[in-house]
Amino acid sequence: MKRVIIICILCWTCHFISAQNDIIPILQSKNAEIMSEVLTKTNYDIYLKQEFIPTIAIIPTDEALKSYIDLVSYGQTVKKMWEFKLDGQSQLNAYVYDCDENEDGTFTKQGNSVMTLSGIGNGCISNRIKDLLDNSIIMEPYSENKIFYKTRGNNFVQIERKGNSYQVYGSLQRNVGHPIIVKESIQVGTCLLLLTDEPVMGTPNSVAKTLHDTEVDGEAIFEKFFDIVDACAISPVNSKNGWRAADQTYGNLYNEKDAGMIGAEDSRTRKATYLLNNYHYTIYAPTNEAMDKAFAAGLPTLEDLEAAELYDDENDLMGTAQSRADSIREVMLDFVKYHIQDNAVFVNVETAGVFNTAKTKLIKVISLDETTDEETWNGDYTPGRPYKLSVQVKNGQMSVTDCNGTTTKVVIKEGAYNLMAREYWFTDEDSRRQFVNPNTMRLNNSSFVVIHAIEDPLIFDAENQFTYTYKPLIQE
């Protein structure tokens, strides 16, 4: 009996591996030769051949890859459309065109190709292809009870089955309100292949742009929160490794200050604080009414900041530890940080958990005199553990509880929740160039964000949060 079981297991295993190895030939026979080629050349096909790890692969056809919108051009005045083709001995080329963005969110190619990029080894082609692959492969099975799926690139896509067919929404397509058409679905071993008529593309909207542009019932509901974010945490160009933000109008969530100050990171001279970094996040954005409650609780206003800047200027305090404006910006920044949570949480997905925020506790640095056992504090602080939020999603409702035990609700109105944003950082081949050629730039880093409107502000310290003093951070 045991021998028969062993033989059956071995036969099943051989059949299983054979089924997994059929993926590339299947793609080649389904007008997806480009994806079969790049999967093989980049070794990404290994992710689709895991024996015991179910996966979903969203595979754009060769025709779909004739209309790839270059994500580096998202922040440019003129967008670029790439037409991928396999030429000659299976060489992957990208023909680059200028394109127009239409009112419905689609794109129309202009005239003739402005340049050609050749070979999978080309740095720019490889950079875009790997980003496309990372955001087309999902390392989990399809479930009837699930809508949002995290990709290898830490972005999220929406997949729904309608009868015998599937619909896919990437964050770009979701924003313009139409699904990617799945031409055919094929189960190969543990991998579900979804052949699509468009590539899955991330939204071009940064957090700042999403906050600025969102309207619900004709009202810019995040206007006051955006103003605070803009005052303390947005920069289109920064100093870290020559990175540049895709959104050239507003920029990424980023703060820079003098070395040794609270919240500072990175370089020894000027300190860069990246509020989002190569992961997925949730931002709870207070509505205008919620911001009025925050101002009433003590959050400084833009008028307070302007008055402080005038005071600093008149008393030569700008850039010093006594700067009133810097202290106010720090209060604003702490407020913003506490509304940023690690891990993306959606209204449609039932959740109950406690999550870290971008705001960390400050701990006094105590010195011990070993001869007298006397403890003293010299005024320095060190970052401690993050402040947390308790989140619950149930029956299509989401609530968030802050450190003070106060619970607020997410606004369940169309356009007020599950707003997808993505922060991009690009690096030019020569970051010292004054004029950047978008066709030589590469995606260096990105992060995915889902934004929800909330009815009340989140407070981490009811007694001291809005009475901030610009404090020195201990130097390591």
Backbone hydrogen bonds, N-H to C=O, Kabsch-Sander energy under -0.5 kcal/mol:
donor,donor_aa,acceptor,acceptor_aa,energy
5,I,1,M,-1.9
6,I,2,K,-2.2
7,I,3,R,-2.2
8,C,4,V,-2.2
9,I,5,I,-2.4
10,L,6,I,-2.4
11,C,7,I,-2.5
12,W,8,C,-2.5
13,T,9,I,-2.4
14,C,10,L,-2.3
15,H,11,C,-2.2
16,F,12,W,-2.5
17,I,13,T,-2.7
18,S,14,C,-2.1
19,A,15,H,-2.2
20,Q,16,F,-2.2
21,N,17,I,-2.2
22,D,18,S,-0.5
22,D,19,A,-1.0
23,I,20,Q,-1.4
26,I,22,D,-2.1
27,L,23,I,-2.3
28,Q,24,I,-2.3
29,S,25,P,-1.6
30,K,26,I,-0.6
30,K,27,L,-1.0
31,N,28,Q,-0.6
32,A,27,L,-2.0
36,S,32,A,-2.0
37,E,33,E,-2.3
38,V,34,I,-2.7
39,L,35,M,-2.5
40,T,36,S,-1.5
41,K,37,E,-2.8
42,T,38,V,-2.2
43,N,40,T,-0.7
44,Y,39,L,-1.0
45,D,39,L,-1.9
46,I,43,N,-1.1
47,Y,44,Y,-1.5
48,L,45,D,-1.0
49,K,46,I,-1.0
50,Q,47,Y,-0.5
55,T,190,T,-2.0
56,I,138,I,-2.4
57,A,192,L,-2.7
58,I,56,I,-0.5
58,I,136,S,-3.0
59,I,57,A,-0.8
59,I,194,L,-2.8
61,T,196,T,-2.0
62,D,31,N,-2.9
65,L,61,T,-1.6
66,K,63,E,-1.5
67,S,64,A,-1.5
68,Y,82,W,-1.9
70,D,68,Y,-0.6
70,D,80,K,-2.5
73,S,70,D,-1.4
74,Y,71,L,-1.3
75,G,72,V,-0.5
76,Q,73,S,-1.7
79,K,77,T,-0.5
79,K,99,C,-0.7
81,M,97,Y,-2.8
82,W,68,Y,-3.9
83,E,95,Y,-2.3
84,F,65,L,-2.7
84,F,82,W,-0.7
85,K,93,N,-2.3
87,D,85,K,-0.7
87,D,91,Q,-3.1
90,S,88,G,-2.0
91,Q,87,D,-2.9
93,N,85,K,-3.0
93,N,91,Q,-0.6
94,A,117,L,-3.1
95,Y,83,E,-2.1
96,V,94,A,-0.6
96,V,115,M,-2.9
97,Y,81,M,-2.7
99,C,79,K,-2.0
100,D,108,T,-2.9
102,N,100,D,-0.6
102,N,106,T,-3.1
105,G,102,N,-1.9
108,T,100,D,-2.4
110,Q,98,D,-3.0
114,V,96,V,-3.1
115,M,96,V,-1.0
117,L,94,A,-2.8
119,G,92,L,-2.4
122,N,119,G,-1.9
126,S,122,N,-3.0
127,N,123,G,-2.0
128,R,124,C,-2.2
129,I,125,I,-2.8
130,K,126,S,-2.3
131,D,127,N,-1.4
132,L,128,R,-2.4
133,L,129,I,-2.7
134,D,130,K,-2.8
135,N,131,D,-1.5
136,S,133,L,-1.8
137,I,133,L,-0.9
138,I,56,I,-2.9
140,E,138,I,-1.2
146,K,143,S,-1.6
149,Y,157,V,-2.8
151,T,155,N,-3.1
152,R,134,D,-0.8
152,R,137,I,-2.1
153,G,134,D,-1.9
154,N,151,T,-1.8
157,V,149,Y,-2.2
158,Q,169,Y,-2.7
159,I,147,I,-2.5
159,I,157,V,-0.5
160,E,167,Q,-2.5
162,K,160,E,-0.5
162,K,165,S,-3.0
163,G,161,R,-0.6
165,S,162,K,-1.8
167,Q,160,E,-3.0
168,V,180,I,-1.5
169,Y,158,Q,-3.0
170,G,168,V,-0.5
172,L,201,M,-1.9
174,R,170,G,-3.1
175,N,171,S,-1.2
176,V,172,L,-0.9
177,G,173,Q,-0.6
177,G,174,R,-0.8
178,H,173,Q,-1.7
180,I,168,V,-4.0
182,V,166,Y,-0.8
183,K,181,I,-0.8
183,K,195,L,-2.4
184,E,195,L,-1.2
186,I,193,L,-2.4
188,V,186,I,-0.7
188,V,191,C,-3.2
189,G,187,Q,-0.6
191,C,188,V,-2.4
192,L,55,T,-2.6
193,L,186,I,-3.3
193,L,191,C,-0.7
194,L,57,A,-2.9
195,L,184,E,-2.8
195,L,193,L,-0.6
196,T,59,I,-2.3
196,T,194,L,-0.5
197,D,181,I,-1.8
201,M,199,P,-0.7
206,S,204,P,-0.5
210,T,206,S,-2.4
211,L,207,V,-2.7
212,H,208,A,-2.5
213,D,209,K,-2.7
214,T,210,T,-1.8
216,V,219,E,-2.4
219,E,216,V,-1.6
221,I,219,E,-1.7
222,F,214,T,-0.5
223,E,220,A,-1.8
226,F,222,F,-3.2
227,D,223,E,-1.9
228,I,224,K,-1.4
229,V,225,F,-2.5
230,D,226,F,-3.2
231,A,227,D,-1.5
232,C,228,I,-1.2
232,C,229,V,-0.6
233,A,229,V,-3.0
235,S,252,N,-1.9
238,N,243,W,-1.1
241,N,239,S,-0.7
242,G,239,S,-0.8
243,W,240,K,-2.4
244,R,426,F,-2.2
245,A,236,P,-2.1
246,A,424,Y,-1.2
248,Q,246,A,-1.2
251,G,247,D,-0.5
252,N,235,S,-1.5
254,Y,233,A,-1.2
254,Y,252,N,-0.9
255,N,273,T,-2.2
257,K,271,K,-2.0
259,A,269,T,-1.4
261,M,258,D,-1.3
262,I,471,K,-1.5
264,A,261,M,-1.8
271,K,257,K,-3.4
272,A,265,E,-1.4
273,T,255,N,-3.5
273,T,271,K,-0.5
274,Y,272,A,-0.6
275,L,253,L,-1.2
275,L,273,T,-0.7
276,L,253,L,-0.6
281,Y,448,F,-2.2
282,T,341,Q,-2.4
283,I,450,V,-2.3
284,Y,339,H,-2.4
285,A,283,I,-0.8
285,A,452,H,-3.0
287,T,454,I,-1.9
288,N,221,I,-1.0
291,M,287,T,-2.5
292,D,288,N,-1.8
293,K,289,E,-1.3
294,A,290,A,-1.7
295,F,291,M,-2.7
296,A,292,D,-2.0
297,A,293,K,-1.4
298,G,294,A,-0.7
298,G,295,F,-0.9
299,L,294,A,-2.4
305,L,301,T,-1.9
306,E,302,L,-2.5
307,A,303,E,-2.2
308,A,304,D,-2.1
309,E,305,L,-2.5
310,L,306,E,-2.0
311,Y,307,A,-2.1
312,D,308,A,-2.7
313,D,309,E,-2.3
314,E,310,L,-2.2
315,N,311,Y,-1.6
316,D,313,D,-0.8
317,L,312,D,-2.6
318,M,312,D,-0.7
320,T,317,L,-2.1
323,S,320,T,-1.7
327,S,323,S,-1.4
328,I,324,R,-2.2
329,R,325,A,-2.7
330,E,326,D,-1.9
331,V,327,S,-1.9
332,M,328,I,-2.5
333,L,329,R,-2.9
334,D,330,E,-2.5
335,F,331,V,-2.0
336,V,332,M,-2.5
337,K,333,L,-2.9
338,Y,334,D,-1.8
339,H,335,F,-0.5
339,H,336,V,-1.5
340,I,337,K,-1.8
341,Q,282,T,-3.3
341,Q,339,H,-0.5
342,D,356,N,-2.3
343,N,280,H,-2.3
349,V,346,F,-1.1
350,E,348,N,-0.6
351,T,393,V,-1.2
353,G,391,V,-2.4
355,F,389,L,-2.9
357,T,387,Y,-2.2
358,A,337,K,-1.4
358,A,340,I,-1.7
359,K,337,K,-0.5
360,T,358,A,-0.5
361,K,385,R,-2.7
363,I,382,T,-2.7
365,V,380,D,-2.2
366,I,364,K,-0.8
367,S,376,T,-3.1
369,D,367,S,-0.5
369,D,374,E,-2.6
370,E,368,L,-0.8
373,D,369,D,-2.9
374,E,369,D,-0.6
376,T,367,S,-2.5
378,N,365,V,-0.7
381,Y,472,P,-1.4
382,T,363,I,-2.1
384,G,361,K,-3.6
387,Y,359,K,-3.1
389,L,355,F,-2.2
390,S,401,T,-2.4
391,V,353,G,-3.2
391,V,389,L,-0.5
392,Q,399,S,-2.3
393,V,351,T,-3.5
394,K,397,Q,-2.4
397,Q,394,K,-1.5
399,S,392,Q,-2.6
400,V,408,T,-2.7
401,T,390,S,-3.0
402,D,406,T,-2.3
404,N,459,I,-0.8
405,G,402,D,-1.9
408,T,400,V,-2.9
410,V,398,M,-2.7
411,V,453,A,-2.6
412,I,410,V,-0.6
413,K,411,V,-1.4
416,A,413,K,-2.6
419,L,451,I,-2.2
420,M,418,N,-0.6
421,A,449,V,-3.1
422,R,205,N,-2.4
423,E,447,S,-2.4
425,W,445,N,-2.4
426,F,244,R,-3.0
427,T,442,R,-2.5
433,R,430,D,-2.2
436,V,434,Q,-0.6
440,T,437,N,-2.2
441,M,438,P,-0.7
442,R,427,T,-2.2
444,N,425,W,-2.9
445,N,425,W,-1.6
447,S,423,E,-1.8
448,F,279,Y,-2.2
449,V,421,A,-2.7
450,V,281,Y,-2.0
451,I,419,L,-2.7
452,H,283,I,-2.4
453,A,416,A,-2.8
454,I,285,A,-1.9
455,E,409,K,-2.1
465,Q,461,D,-2.2
467,T,464,N,-1.5
471,K,469,T,-0.7
473,L,260,G,-4.9
474,I,381,Y,-3.3
